[in-house]
Amino acid sequence: MDKARTVCRLTVCFLCLLFPIAAGIGLFDIPQFDIWMLRSSFWVLFVATILFGAILVWSGWLNRHRLINIIISHRVGIVVAILSSVYLLVHEPHEFKLLPHEYNIASTARSMHLYRTYAIVDAGHTSVSGSTSVKARISEVSPFYPWLLSMVHGLTGYRPGNAFVLNGVLGFLSCVIMYALVTHWIGSSFGIISVLLFVGVPVLHEVVTGGGGEVLVILLLLGLLFQIRVFLDHPCIRNCVLLITVGFLLSCSSPFGSFLSLVLFLFIGLFGVIAPSRLWLFCLLSVCWIYPVLSSDWTDRPVLTGDLLFAISRISDGVVFLFDTTRSYANSPILSVIGLVSVVLLFVHILKTRDFMPAKESRDPKLFLLIIAACFFIVLFVSKGGWTDPRYSFESLYFYLMAVLIIPYVMRFGFGILYIGKSVYLLPVVFAIVSNGTWNAWGSPSRIKDPESVGMRLIDRFFRSEPSLENALYIGPGSCGAIVRKLSAMPIDYANLIPERIQLMMDLECYQHVYVGEWVAENGFLDEKDTVSPRFLLEIISEWAINDVLSFRLSRLVGVSDSVPGNETLPENLPLPFPAAGSPRMDGLVYISDLLNRPAKAANQ
């Protein structure tokens, strides 16, 4: 009978997970899903977060006396977490680093804050009376972090720097949850060790001081692991619902989060702790997980598109990144070595014996084994790029997270493999903590050196430092970032459609200056959408060399030449006839509004 029930649980769990996985890899499509996401994402996440917060507060209230005693008894660990979170904030500049990805996140958060839509605004106008969106598209970033940032905007007022404040708070919560997780497993001293090891990883410093949502993924992953342990020990309805909401929010935080949460829920089914009366809750997974899985876009992952050779090549990139000692990457080679040794020791223990641990802790090695398998599969095979590529180096955080969880575990139990004192194993761990703490300071700040991010960061600093931009229009790459900075902007391909209207904006002094940013390549190979129309007459202000063949040029638009045959503007993109003298004031306002806000149409539309 028990065997039949276990098979039933496993079958239900597998079927619940199979449906969203099939949707994620593109086996079927949902009509109008993009439109639904555009309009409903804000409210879906609002309901999910309210449910999560209500259950969390309810659980805290029911255990308030025990919770107070825990805080008092673990005050040393909490102080360490606070100091560690402060340490994360002092080595790197607080600015957008990985661009234009972090611009897209900030623009999505702005749209959720102002318009309650899941969109990126590429063209818009800003004035003292407000802002307008002229050209927008459905966002391509995972929705939970932008939603959370939009809530911060709503509470404190809109500021681009709110992203750095939010990431600082999330970094502190990550330290607290990591301490709680490891302490719950093996003891408070090992919880402190895991926190100290983790905050020494340079790539963590970059994401905490940047504008991306990677630190939120780490926090939710730690929270999901903690809640899994709580649910395995006490499989009540409250813990089950809290587990599902944490997993759902993790799925909405990144493509890796959506896959990891599905795998970890399958792990719960393998333990057979799901009571038949609660199977209906896990059946909700097949419906709830459709939204985060489809918003994560799994279809461009190499291992899912059949490009297995490319996926396997990620292993060599990972090895180079983890063990590089030139400080060219935001890695920690010492922690990589100790973490890899700990992984080997754990594998040896699992292969050697399954009943070495006490009964209460017998599940833990299997849990860690699952973390190892999931992290290596996701990060090394599902990744779109290698860790040596600055755009994807943050994915190494999953390896380091796995390492700092396993290292103290191996220290605590030893597994009967090493016939030497455990204090000997403590020495390299202490050395790793000390050297990690200085490794980041030795390295150069902001190792994200890919050409696009470097060029975008230069223009971002120009946005922040140039007073004349307050009444100016920016045309060029990163236009959504200029709008995030409360400026008026549009991309080059959009501006190329409306040269007459831009000239009229200059004539009517809608803007004091019009700036144009563009990539300049010596080989001349640029996308057509990045090429400025020859009708724009430019005066070069500055040019920054990115590498030997690529530079970023900033110019001032001084005029627009007449059209020539073959390069005419579409009639529907031309400005309206100018109001006649003596026309009502309202006609002039309508004319200006149409000039600024009427969307342009491309020739193929």
LUMFIGU-247322 format. One record per residue (C-alpha): x, y, z. Coordinates in nm, 2 decimals. Layout:
N
(nunu (X; Y; Z)),
...
This chain:
605
(nunu (0.00; 0.00; 0.00)),
(nunu (0.28; 0.24; 0.09)),
(nunu (0.46; 0.16; -0.23)),
(nunu (0.15; 0.23; -0.43)),
(nunu (0.10; 0.57; -0.26)),
(nunu (0.47; 0.66; -0.32)),
(nunu (0.43; 0.58; -0.69)),
(nunu (0.11; 0.79; -0.70)),
(nunu (0.29; 1.08; -0.54)),
(nunu (0.58; 1.06; -0.78)),
(nunu (0.35; 1.03; -1.08)),
(nunu (0.15; 1.34; -0.98)),
(nunu (0.46; 1.54; -0.91)),
(nunu (0.62; 1.44; -1.24)),
(nunu (0.30; 1.52; -1.44)),
(nunu (0.27; 1.86; -1.26)),
(nunu (0.62; 1.95; -1.36)),
(nunu (0.60; 1.81; -1.71)),
(nunu (0.34; 2.05; -1.83)),
(nunu (0.53; 2.38; -1.76)),
(nunu (0.85; 2.22; -1.89)),
(nunu (0.68; 2.14; -2.22)),
(nunu (0.56; 2.50; -2.24)),
(nunu (0.91; 2.63; -2.16)),
(nunu (1.08; 2.44; -2.44)),
(nunu (0.82; 2.55; -2.69)),
(nunu (0.62; 2.23; -2.74)),
(nunu (0.30; 2.43; -2.74)),
(nunu (0.20; 2.80; -2.73)),
(nunu (-0.07; 3.00; -2.55)),
(nunu (-0.25; 3.25; -2.78)),
(nunu (-0.23; 3.61; -2.67)),
(nunu (0.00; 3.52; -2.38)),
(nunu (0.23; 3.82; -2.45)),
(nunu (-0.06; 4.06; -2.43)),
(nunu (-0.17; 3.90; -2.10)),
(nunu (0.18; 3.93; -1.96)),
(nunu (0.20; 4.29; -2.06)),
(nunu (-0.12; 4.39; -1.87)),
(nunu (-0.14; 4.13; -1.59)),
(nunu (0.22; 4.07; -1.47)),
(nunu (0.21; 4.35; -1.21)),
(nunu (-0.11; 4.21; -1.05)),
(nunu (-0.01; 3.85; -1.06)),
(nunu (0.31; 3.93; -0.87)),
(nunu (0.12; 4.16; -0.64)),
(nunu (-0.12; 3.88; -0.54)),
(nunu (0.17; 3.62; -0.51)),
(nunu (0.38; 3.85; -0.29)),
(nunu (0.09; 3.94; -0.07)),
(nunu (0.01; 3.57; -0.02)),
(nunu (0.38; 3.50; 0.06)),
(nunu (0.40; 3.79; 0.30)),
(nunu (0.08; 3.71; 0.48)),
(nunu (0.18; 3.35; 0.54)),
(nunu (0.53; 3.45; 0.65)),
(nunu (0.39; 3.71; 0.89)),
(nunu (0.13; 3.46; 1.02)),
(nunu (0.40; 3.20; 1.08)),
(nunu (0.62; 3.46; 1.25)),
(nunu (0.33; 3.56; 1.48)),
(nunu (0.25; 3.20; 1.57)),
(nunu (0.61; 3.14; 1.66)),
(nunu (0.69; 3.50; 1.79)),
(nunu (0.82; 3.39; 2.13)),
(nunu (1.04; 3.13; 1.98)),
(nunu (1.16; 3.37; 1.71)),
(nunu (1.26; 3.63; 1.97)),
(nunu (1.46; 3.37; 2.16)),
(nunu (1.63; 3.26; 1.84)),
(nunu (1.73; 3.62; 1.75)),
(nunu (1.87; 3.67; 2.10)),
(nunu (2.06; 3.34; 2.10)),
(nunu (2.20; 3.41; 1.75)),
(nunu (2.29; 3.77; 1.80)),
(nunu (2.66; 3.71; 1.71)),
(nunu (2.56; 3.55; 1.38)),
(nunu (2.32; 3.84; 1.30)),
(nunu (2.60; 4.09; 1.37)),
(nunu (2.83; 3.90; 1.14)),
(nunu (2.56; 3.90; 0.87)),
(nunu (2.52; 4.28; 0.91)),
(nunu (2.89; 4.35; 0.89)),
(nunu (2.93; 4.11; 0.60)),
(nunu (2.65; 4.29; 0.41)),
(nunu (2.82; 4.62; 0.47)),
(nunu (3.15; 4.47; 0.35)),
(nunu (2.97; 4.38; 0.02)),
(nunu (2.90; 4.74; -0.05)),
(nunu (3.24; 4.91; -0.01)),
(nunu (3.46; 4.76; -0.29)),
(nunu (3.26; 4.84; -0.61)),
(nunu (3.10; 5.15; -0.75)),
(nunu (2.73; 5.17; -0.72)),
(nunu (2.62; 5.20; -1.08)),
(nunu (2.46; 5.00; -1.37)),
(nunu (2.73; 4.76; -1.48)),
(nunu (2.59; 4.50; -1.72)),
(nunu (2.43; 4.70; -1.99)),
(nunu (2.18; 4.72; -2.16)),
(nunu (2.04; 4.43; -1.95)),
(nunu (2.03; 4.64; -1.64)),
(nunu (1.88; 4.93; -1.83)),
(nunu (1.60; 4.69; -1.94)),
(nunu (1.54; 4.59; -1.58)),
(nunu (1.52; 4.95; -1.47)),
(nunu (1.29; 5.05; -1.76)),
(nunu (1.06; 4.76; -1.68)),
(nunu (1.04; 4.87; -1.31)),
(nunu (0.97; 5.22; -1.42)),
(nunu (0.68; 5.10; -1.65)),
(nunu (0.54; 4.89; -1.37)),
(nunu (0.56; 5.19; -1.13)),
(nunu (0.41; 5.45; -1.37)),
(nunu (0.18; 5.24; -1.60)),
(nunu (0.14; 4.90; -1.43)),
(nunu (0.26; 4.74; -1.75)),
(nunu (0.54; 4.48; -1.81)),
(nunu (0.72; 4.68; -2.08)),
(nunu (1.05; 4.85; -2.18)),
(nunu (1.01; 5.21; -2.30)),
(nunu (1.26; 5.28; -2.58)),
(nunu (1.12; 5.62; -2.69)),
(nunu (0.96; 5.88; -2.47)),
(nunu (0.95; 6.24; -2.37)),
(nunu (1.00; 6.39; -2.02)),
(nunu (0.91; 6.73; -1.89)),
(nunu (0.83; 6.90; -1.56)),
(nunu (0.47; 6.81; -1.61)),
(nunu (0.53; 6.44; -1.65)),
(nunu (0.65; 6.17; -1.90)),
(nunu (0.50; 6.00; -2.20)),
(nunu (0.58; 5.67; -2.36)),
(nunu (0.60; 5.68; -2.74)),
(nunu (0.75; 5.34; -2.83)),
(nunu (0.75; 5.04; -2.59)),
(nunu (0.79; 4.67; -2.62)),
(nunu (0.71; 4.37; -2.40)),
(nunu (0.99; 4.32; -2.15)),
(nunu (1.24; 4.05; -2.20)),
(nunu (1.36; 4.03; -1.83)),
(nunu (1.23; 3.81; -1.56)),
(nunu (0.95; 4.01; -1.39)),
(nunu (0.98; 3.97; -1.01)),
(nunu (1.29; 4.19; -0.95)),
(nunu (1.15; 4.48; -1.16)),
(nunu (0.82; 4.44; -0.98)),
(nunu (0.99; 4.46; -0.64)),
(nunu (1.19; 4.76; -0.75)),
(nunu (0.86; 4.93; -0.86)),
(nunu (0.73; 4.88; -0.51)),
(nunu (1.04; 5.06; -0.38)),
(nunu (0.97; 5.34; -0.62)),
(nunu (0.61; 5.36; -0.49)),
(nunu (0.72; 5.38; -0.13)),
(nunu (1.01; 5.62; -0.16)),
(nunu (0.95; 5.80; -0.49)),
(nunu (1.10; 5.72; -0.83)),
(nunu (1.48; 5.73; -0.84)),
(nunu (1.72; 5.52; -1.05)),
(nunu (1.94; 5.47; -0.75)),
(nunu (1.67; 5.27; -0.57)),
(nunu (1.80; 4.96; -0.75)),
(nunu (2.13; 4.99; -0.55)),
(nunu (1.94; 5.04; -0.22)),
(nunu (1.72; 4.74; -0.29)),
(nunu (2.03; 4.52; -0.38)),
(nunu (2.20; 4.63; -0.06)),
(nunu (1.90; 4.51; 0.15)),
(nunu (1.87; 4.19; -0.05)),
(nunu (2.24; 4.13; 0.01)),
(nunu (2.19; 4.16; 0.39)),
(nunu (1.89; 3.92; 0.38)),
(nunu (2.09; 3.67; 0.18)),
(nunu (2.36; 3.67; 0.45)),
(nunu (2.09; 3.62; 0.72)),
(nunu (1.92; 3.34; 0.53)),
(nunu (2.25; 3.17; 0.46)),
(nunu (2.34; 3.18; 0.82)),
(nunu (2.00; 3.05; 0.92)),
(nunu (2.01; 2.77; 0.66)),
(nunu (2.36; 2.63; 0.76)),
(nunu (2.29; 2.69; 1.13)),
(nunu (1.97; 2.49; 1.10)),
(nunu (2.16; 2.21; 0.94)),
(nunu (2.49; 2.18; 1.13)),
(nunu (2.54; 2.46; 1.38)),
(nunu (2.59; 2.84; 1.42)),
(nunu (2.97; 2.84; 1.39)),
(nunu (2.95; 2.68; 1.05)),
(nunu (2.68; 2.92; 0.96)),
(nunu (2.92; 3.21; 1.03)),
(nunu (3.19; 3.03; 0.82)),
(nunu (2.96; 3.00; 0.52)),
(nunu (2.86; 3.37; 0.53)),
(nunu (3.23; 3.48; 0.56)),
(nunu (3.32; 3.25; 0.27)),
(nunu (3.04; 3.37; 0.05)),
(nunu (3.09; 3.75; 0.10)),
(nunu (3.45; 3.72; -0.02)),
(nunu (3.35; 3.62; -0.37)),
(nunu (3.42; 3.92; -0.60)),
(nunu (3.14; 3.85; -0.84)),
(nunu (2.89; 3.88; -0.55)),
(nunu (3.03; 4.23; -0.48)),
(nunu (2.96; 4.33; -0.84)),
(nunu (2.60; 4.21; -0.85)),
(nunu (2.51; 4.36; -0.51)),
(nunu (2.64; 4.71; -0.62)),
(nunu (2.49; 4.68; -0.96)),
(nunu (2.13; 4.72; -1.10)),
(nunu (2.05; 4.36; -1.18)),
(nunu (1.84; 4.10; -0.99)),
(nunu (2.10; 3.83; -0.94)),
(nunu (2.12; 3.88; -0.57)),
(nunu (1.74; 3.83; -0.55)),
(nunu (1.78; 3.49; -0.71)),
(nunu (2.04; 3.39; -0.46)),
(nunu (1.82; 3.51; -0.17)),
(nunu (1.51; 3.32; -0.30)),
(nunu (1.71; 3.00; -0.38)),
(nunu (1.85; 3.00; -0.02)),
(nunu (1.50; 3.07; 0.11)),
(nunu (1.36; 2.78; -0.10)),
(nunu (1.63; 2.54; 0.04)),
(nunu (1.55; 2.66; 0.39)),
(nunu (1.17; 2.61; 0.34)),
(nunu (1.23; 2.27; 0.19)),
(nunu (1.40; 2.16; 0.51)),
(nunu (1.12; 2.31; 0.72)),
(nunu (0.86; 2.13; 0.50)),
(nunu (1.04; 1.80; 0.52)),
(nunu (1.05; 1.82; 0.90)),
(nunu (0.69; 1.96; 0.94)),
(nunu (0.48; 1.89; 0.62)),
(nunu (0.18; 2.10; 0.73)),
(nunu (-0.05; 2.29; 0.50)),
(nunu (0.10; 2.63; 0.60)),
(nunu (0.45; 2.52; 0.52)),
(nunu (0.34; 2.36; 0.19)),
(nunu (0.17; 2.68; 0.07)),
(nunu (0.47; 2.89; 0.18)),
(nunu (0.70; 2.65; -0.01)),
(nunu (0.50; 2.68; -0.33)),
(nunu (0.49; 3.06; -0.31)),
(nunu (0.87; 3.08; -0.26)),
(nunu (0.92; 2.85; -0.55)),
(nunu (0.69; 3.05; -0.77)),
(nunu (0.86; 3.38; -0.68)),
(nunu (1.20; 3.22; -0.75)),
(nunu (1.07; 3.10; -1.09)),
(nunu (0.97; 3.46; -1.17)),
(nunu (1.32; 3.59; -1.09)),
(nunu (1.53; 3.43; -1.36)),
(nunu (1.54; 3.14; -1.61)),
(nunu (1.77; 2.95; -1.38)),
(nunu (1.53; 3.01; -1.09)),
(nunu (1.24; 2.86; -1.29)),
(nunu (1.43; 2.55; -1.37)),
(nunu (1.58; 2.51; -1.02)),
(nunu (1.25; 2.55; -0.85)),
(nunu (1.10; 2.28; -1.07)),
(nunu (1.39; 2.04; -1.00)),
(nunu (1.37; 2.10; -0.63)),
(nunu (1.00; 2.03; -0.62)),
(nunu (1.06; 1.70; -0.79)),
(nunu (1.32; 1.64; -0.51)),
(nunu (1.04; 1.68; -0.26)),
(nunu (0.83; 1.42; -0.44)),
(nunu (1.12; 1.18; -0.43)),
(nunu (1.11; 1.18; -0.05)),
(nunu (0.74; 1.09; -0.06)),
(nunu (0.64; 1.34; 0.21)),
(nunu (0.34; 1.48; 0.02)),
(nunu (0.02; 1.36; 0.19)),
(nunu (-0.25; 1.25; -0.06)),
(nunu (-0.48; 1.52; 0.09)),
(nunu (-0.24; 1.79; -0.02)),
(nunu (-0.16; 1.66; -0.37)),
(nunu (-0.41; 1.92; -0.50)),
(nunu (-0.17; 2.19; -0.40)),
(nunu (0.11; 2.05; -0.61)),
(nunu (-0.13; 2.01; -0.90)),
(nunu (-0.15; 2.39; -0.90)),
(nunu (0.22; 2.38; -1.02)),
(nunu (0.11; 2.28; -1.37)),
(nunu (-0.09; 2.60; -1.39)),
(nunu (0.10; 2.85; -1.17)),
(nunu (0.44; 2.77; -1.33)),
(nunu (0.32; 2.84; -1.68)),
(nunu (0.36; 3.21; -1.63)),
(nunu (0.72; 3.22; -1.50)),
(nunu (0.84; 2.95; -1.73)),
(nunu (0.71; 3.13; -2.05)),
(nunu (0.84; 3.46; -1.92)),
(nunu (1.19; 3.31; -1.88)),
(nunu (1.24; 3.21; -2.25)),
(nunu (1.40; 2.87; -2.23)),
(nunu (1.40; 2.82; -2.61)),
(nunu (1.73; 3.00; -2.68)),
(nunu (1.93; 2.78; -2.44)),
(nunu (2.19; 2.58; -2.63)),
(nunu (2.12; 2.25; -2.46)),
(nunu (1.75; 2.28; -2.54)),
(nunu (1.81; 2.38; -2.90)),
(nunu (2.03; 2.07; -2.97)),
(nunu (2.36; 2.26; -2.97)),
(nunu (2.52; 2.01; -2.73)),
(nunu (2.88; 2.08; -2.84)),
(nunu (2.84; 2.44; -2.75)),
(nunu (2.69; 2.34; -2.42)),
(nunu (2.97; 2.11; -2.34)),
(nunu (3.23; 2.38; -2.42)),
(nunu (3.09; 2.57; -2.12)),
(nunu (3.29; 2.33; -1.90)),
(nunu (3.62; 2.46; -2.02)),
(nunu (3.51; 2.82; -1.98)),
(nunu (3.40; 2.73; -1.62)),
(nunu (3.74; 2.57; -1.54)),
(nunu (3.93; 2.88; -1.67)),
(nunu (3.71; 3.11; -1.48)),
(nunu (3.72; 2.92; -1.15)),
(nunu (4.10; 2.87; -1.13)),
(nunu (4.23; 3.18; -1.29)),
(nunu (4.49; 3.36; -1.07)),
(nunu (4.55; 3.67; -1.28)),
(nunu (4.25; 3.86; -1.13)),
(nunu (4.12; 3.91; -1.48)),
(nunu (3.78; 3.77; -1.37)),
(nunu (3.57; 3.83; -1.06)),
(nunu (3.65; 3.48; -0.93)),
(nunu (3.79; 3.33; -0.61)),
(nunu (4.04; 3.06; -0.71)),
(nunu (4.11; 2.95; -0.35)),
(nunu (3.74; 2.90; -0.27)),
(nunu (3.71; 2.72; -0.60)),
(nunu (3.98; 2.47; -0.50)),
(nunu (3.84; 2.41; -0.15)),
(nunu (3.49; 2.39; -0.28)),
(nunu (3.58; 2.13; -0.55)),
(nunu (3.77; 1.92; -0.29)),
(nunu (3.46; 1.93; -0.07)),
(nunu (3.24; 1.83; -0.36)),
(nunu (3.47; 1.53; -0.42)),
(nunu (3.46; 1.43; -0.05)),
(nunu (3.08; 1.45; -0.05)),
(nunu (3.05; 1.23; -0.36)),
(nunu (3.29; 0.98; -0.21)),
(nunu (3.08; 0.97; 0.11)),
(nunu (2.75; 0.92; -0.09)),
(nunu (2.90; 0.64; -0.29)),
(nunu (3.07; 0.48; 0.01)),
(nunu (2.78; 0.47; 0.26)),
(nunu (2.42; 0.59; 0.28)),
(nunu (2.35; 0.53; 0.65)),
(nunu (2.66; 0.70; 0.80)),
(nunu (2.46; 1.00; 0.91)),
(nunu (2.21; 1.01; 1.19)),
(nunu (1.85; 0.95; 1.09)),
(nunu (1.75; 1.31; 1.13)),
(nunu (2.02; 1.42; 0.89)),
(nunu (2.00; 1.13; 0.64)),
(nunu (1.83; 1.35; 0.38)),
(nunu (2.10; 1.61; 0.37)),
(nunu (2.36; 1.44; 0.15)),
(nunu (2.10; 1.37; -0.11)),
(nunu (1.98; 1.73; -0.10)),
(nunu (2.34; 1.85; -0.15)),
(nunu (2.39; 1.60; -0.43)),
(nunu (2.08; 1.74; -0.60)),
(nunu (2.21; 2.09; -0.56)),
(nunu (2.54; 1.99; -0.73)),
(nunu (2.37; 1.82; -1.02)),
(nunu (2.12; 2.10; -1.08)),
(nunu (2.38; 2.37; -1.05)),
(nunu (2.63; 2.21; -1.29)),
(nunu (2.35; 2.12; -1.54)),
(nunu (2.19; 2.46; -1.54)),
(nunu (2.50; 2.68; -1.52)),
(nunu (2.73; 2.49; -1.74)),
(nunu (2.49; 2.34; -2.00)),
(nunu (2.19; 2.57; -2.00)),
(nunu (2.39; 2.89; -2.00)),
(nunu (2.40; 3.10; -2.31)),
(nunu (2.76; 3.19; -2.26)),
(nunu (3.08; 3.09; -2.07)),
(nunu (3.17; 3.24; -1.74)),
(nunu (3.48; 3.40; -1.89)),
(nunu (3.24; 3.62; -2.08)),
(nunu (3.18; 3.92; -1.85)),
(nunu (2.81; 3.92; -1.94)),
(nunu (2.76; 3.57; -1.79)),
(nunu (3.02; 3.56; -1.51)),
(nunu (2.75; 3.62; -1.25)),
(nunu (2.63; 3.26; -1.32)),
(nunu (2.93; 3.14; -1.13)),
(nunu (2.75; 3.25; -0.81)),
(nunu (2.56; 2.92; -0.83)),
(nunu (2.88; 2.72; -0.80)),
(nunu (3.01; 2.94; -0.52)),
(nunu (2.68; 2.91; -0.34)),
(nunu (2.70; 2.53; -0.37)),
(nunu (3.06; 2.54; -0.24)),
(nunu (2.99; 2.75; 0.07)),
(nunu (2.71; 2.52; 0.17)),
(nunu (2.91; 2.20; 0.12)),
(nunu (3.24; 2.32; 0.27)),
(nunu (3.11; 2.37; 0.63)),
(nunu (2.91; 2.05; 0.59)),
(nunu (3.22; 1.85; 0.51)),
(nunu (3.40; 2.02; 0.80)),
(nunu (3.13; 1.93; 1.04)),
(nunu (3.11; 1.56; 0.97)),
(nunu (3.43; 1.46; 0.80)),
(nunu (3.26; 1.16; 0.66)),
(nunu (3.53; 0.93; 0.80)),
(nunu (3.74; 0.98; 0.49)),
(nunu (4.03; 1.18; 0.62)),
(nunu (4.21; 1.01; 0.91)),
(nunu (4.33; 1.35; 1.04)),
(nunu (4.20; 1.60; 1.28)),
(nunu (3.92; 1.82; 1.15)),
(nunu (4.11; 2.12; 1.27)),
(nunu (4.36; 2.06; 0.98)),
(nunu (4.08; 2.10; 0.73)),
(nunu (3.98; 2.42; 0.91)),
(nunu (4.32; 2.58; 0.82)),
(nunu (4.26; 2.62; 0.45)),
(nunu (3.91; 2.75; 0.52)),
(nunu (4.04; 3.02; 0.74)),
(nunu (4.30; 3.10; 0.48)),
(nunu (4.02; 3.12; 0.21)),
(nunu (3.82; 3.36; 0.43)),
(nunu (4.13; 3.59; 0.48)),
(nunu (4.25; 3.58; 0.12)),
(nunu (3.90; 3.62; -0.02)),
(nunu (3.86; 3.93; 0.18)),
(nunu (4.16; 4.09; 0.01)),
(nunu (4.13; 3.93; -0.34)),
(nunu (3.84; 4.15; -0.44)),
(nunu (4.03; 4.46; -0.32)),
(nunu (4.34; 4.37; -0.52)),
(nunu (4.14; 4.33; -0.84)),
(nunu (4.02; 4.61; -1.06)),
(nunu (3.67; 4.75; -0.99)),
(nunu (3.40; 4.65; -1.23)),
(nunu (3.56; 4.37; -1.43)),
(nunu (3.26; 4.38; -1.67)),
(nunu (3.46; 4.48; -1.97)),
(nunu (3.25; 4.37; -2.27)),
(nunu (3.24; 4.65; -2.53)),
(nunu (2.87; 4.71; -2.51)),
(nunu (2.87; 4.75; -2.13)),
(nunu (3.17; 4.98; -2.14)),
(nunu (3.02; 5.21; -2.40)),
(nunu (2.69; 5.22; -2.22)),
(nunu (2.85; 5.30; -1.89)),
(nunu (3.03; 5.59; -2.05)),
(nunu (2.71; 5.74; -2.18)),
(nunu (2.54; 5.66; -1.85)),
(nunu (2.80; 5.87; -1.67)),
(nunu (2.74; 6.15; -1.93)),
(nunu (2.37; 6.13; -1.85)),
(nunu (2.44; 6.19; -1.48)),
(nunu (2.70; 6.46; -1.52)),
(nunu (2.58; 6.68; -1.80)),
(nunu (2.34; 6.96; -1.67)),
(nunu (2.23; 7.05; -2.03)),
(nunu (2.06; 6.71; -2.06)),
(nunu (1.77; 6.83; -1.84)),
(nunu (1.62; 6.99; -2.15)),
(nunu (1.77; 6.78; -2.42)),
(nunu (1.68; 6.49; -2.64)),
(nunu (1.91; 6.19; -2.67)),
(nunu (1.92; 5.97; -2.98)),
(nunu (2.12; 5.65; -2.97)),
(nunu (2.19; 5.32; -2.80)),
(nunu (2.07; 5.29; -2.45)),
(nunu (1.77; 5.52; -2.50)),
(nunu (1.57; 5.33; -2.24)),
(nunu (1.85; 5.40; -1.99)),
(nunu (1.82; 5.78; -2.07)),
(nunu (1.45; 5.76; -2.00)),
(nunu (1.52; 5.58; -1.68)),
(nunu (1.74; 5.88; -1.59)),
(nunu (1.44; 6.11; -1.65)),
(nunu (1.55; 6.23; -1.99)),
(nunu (1.38; 6.24; -2.33)),
(nunu (1.53; 5.98; -2.57)),
(nunu (1.47; 5.76; -2.87)),
(nunu (1.67; 5.49; -3.05)),
(nunu (1.85; 5.56; -3.37)),
(nunu (1.63; 5.35; -3.59)),
(nunu (1.32; 5.53; -3.46)),
(nunu (1.48; 5.87; -3.51)),
(nunu (1.57; 5.78; -3.87)),
(nunu (1.19; 5.75; -3.94)),
(nunu (1.11; 6.11; -3.84)),
(nunu (1.38; 6.35; -3.94)),
(nunu (1.14; 6.63; -4.02)),
(nunu (0.97; 6.61; -3.69)),
(nunu (1.30; 6.62; -3.51)),
(nunu (1.40; 6.93; -3.71)),
(nunu (1.07; 7.09; -3.61)),
(nunu (1.13; 7.01; -3.24)),
(nunu (1.46; 7.20; -3.27)),
(nunu (1.30; 7.49; -3.45)),
(nunu (1.02; 7.52; -3.19)),
(nunu (1.28; 7.49; -2.91)),
(nunu (1.11; 7.19; -2.76)),
(nunu (1.47; 7.09; -2.66)),
(nunu (1.77; 7.31; -2.62)),
(nunu (2.01; 7.04; -2.75)),
(nunu (1.98; 6.71; -2.94)),
(nunu (2.26; 6.46; -2.87)),
(nunu (2.33; 6.16; -3.08)),
(nunu (2.53; 5.86; -2.96)),
(nunu (2.66; 5.59; -3.20)),
(nunu (2.90; 5.30; -3.23)),
(nunu (3.19; 5.36; -3.47)),
(nunu (3.36; 5.05; -3.60)),
(nunu (3.67; 5.06; -3.82)),
(nunu (3.55; 4.77; -4.02)),
(nunu (3.22; 4.94; -4.09)),
(nunu (3.01; 4.64; -3.98)),
(nunu (2.72; 4.77; -3.78)),
(nunu (2.36; 4.68; -3.77)),
(nunu (2.14; 4.90; -3.99)),
(nunu (1.94; 5.00; -3.68)),
(nunu (2.26; 5.14; -3.52)),
(nunu (2.35; 5.35; -3.82)),
(nunu (2.25; 5.72; -3.81)),
(nunu (2.07; 5.86; -4.11)),
(nunu (2.30; 6.06; -4.35)),
(nunu (2.03; 6.34; -4.33)),
(nunu (2.14; 6.42; -3.97)),
(nunu (2.41; 6.69; -3.96)),
(nunu (2.63; 6.61; -3.66)),
(nunu (2.90; 6.80; -3.47)),
(nunu (3.13; 6.56; -3.28)),
(nunu (3.16; 6.63; -2.90)),
(nunu (3.36; 6.34; -2.78)),
(nunu (3.47; 5.99; -2.88)),
(nunu (3.57; 5.71; -2.64)),
(nunu (3.78; 5.42; -2.76)),
(nunu (3.64; 5.09; -2.64)),
(nunu (3.90; 4.86; -2.80)),
(nunu (4.12; 4.86; -3.11)),
(nunu (3.83; 4.85; -3.36)),
(nunu (3.53; 4.99; -3.18)),
(nunu (3.46; 5.33; -3.02)),
(nunu (3.16; 5.52; -2.90)),
(nunu (3.09; 5.87; -3.04)),
(nunu (2.88; 6.14; -2.89)),
(nunu (2.77; 6.43; -3.12)),
(nunu (2.54; 6.72; -3.12)),
(nunu (2.27; 6.74; -3.39)),
(nunu (2.29; 7.08; -3.56)),
(nunu (2.04; 7.03; -3.84)),
(nunu (1.86; 6.79; -4.08)),
(nunu (1.93; 6.80; -4.45)),
(nunu (1.66; 6.78; -4.72)),
(nunu (1.55; 6.44; -4.84)),
(nunu (1.68; 6.29; -5.16)),
(nunu (1.50; 6.05; -5.39)),
(nunu (1.50; 5.71; -5.23)),
(nunu (1.54; 5.85; -4.88)),
(nunu (1.21; 6.02; -4.83)),
(nunu (1.01; 6.01; -4.51)),
(nunu (0.69; 5.81; -4.51)),
(nunu (0.39; 6.05; -4.54)),
(nunu (0.24; 5.91; -4.22)),
(nunu (0.55; 6.01; -4.03)),
(nunu (0.56; 6.37; -4.14)),
(nunu (0.44; 6.64; -3.90)),
(nunu (0.09; 6.78; -3.93)),
(nunu (0.04; 7.11; -4.10)),
(nunu (0.13; 7.40; -3.88)),
(nunu (-0.17; 7.57; -3.72)),
(nunu (-0.27; 7.89; -3.89)),
(nunu (-0.21; 8.23; -3.73)),
(nunu (-0.49; 8.32; -3.48)),
(nunu (-0.58; 7.95; -3.42)),
(nunu (-0.71; 7.86; -3.07)),
(nunu (-0.45; 7.78; -2.81)),
(nunu (-0.58; 7.42; -2.80)),
(nunu (-0.49; 7.37; -3.16)),
(nunu (-0.13; 7.45; -3.08)),
(nunu (-0.12; 7.21; -2.78)),
(nunu (-0.27; 6.93; -3.00)),
(nunu (0.00; 7.00; -3.26)),
(nunu (0.28; 6.99; -3.01)),
(nunu (0.14; 6.67; -2.86)),
(nunu (0.11; 6.50; -3.20)),
(nunu (0.47; 6.62; -3.29)),
(nunu (0.62; 6.46; -2.98)),
(nunu (0.40; 6.16; -2.91)),
(nunu (0.26; 6.02; -3.24)),
(nunu (0.43; 5.68; -3.29)),
(nunu (0.63; 5.65; -3.61)),
(nunu (0.57; 5.37; -3.86)),
(nunu (0.84; 5.17; -4.04)),
(nunu (0.81; 5.09; -4.41)),
(nunu (0.74; 4.72; -4.34)),
(nunu (0.45; 4.78; -4.10)),
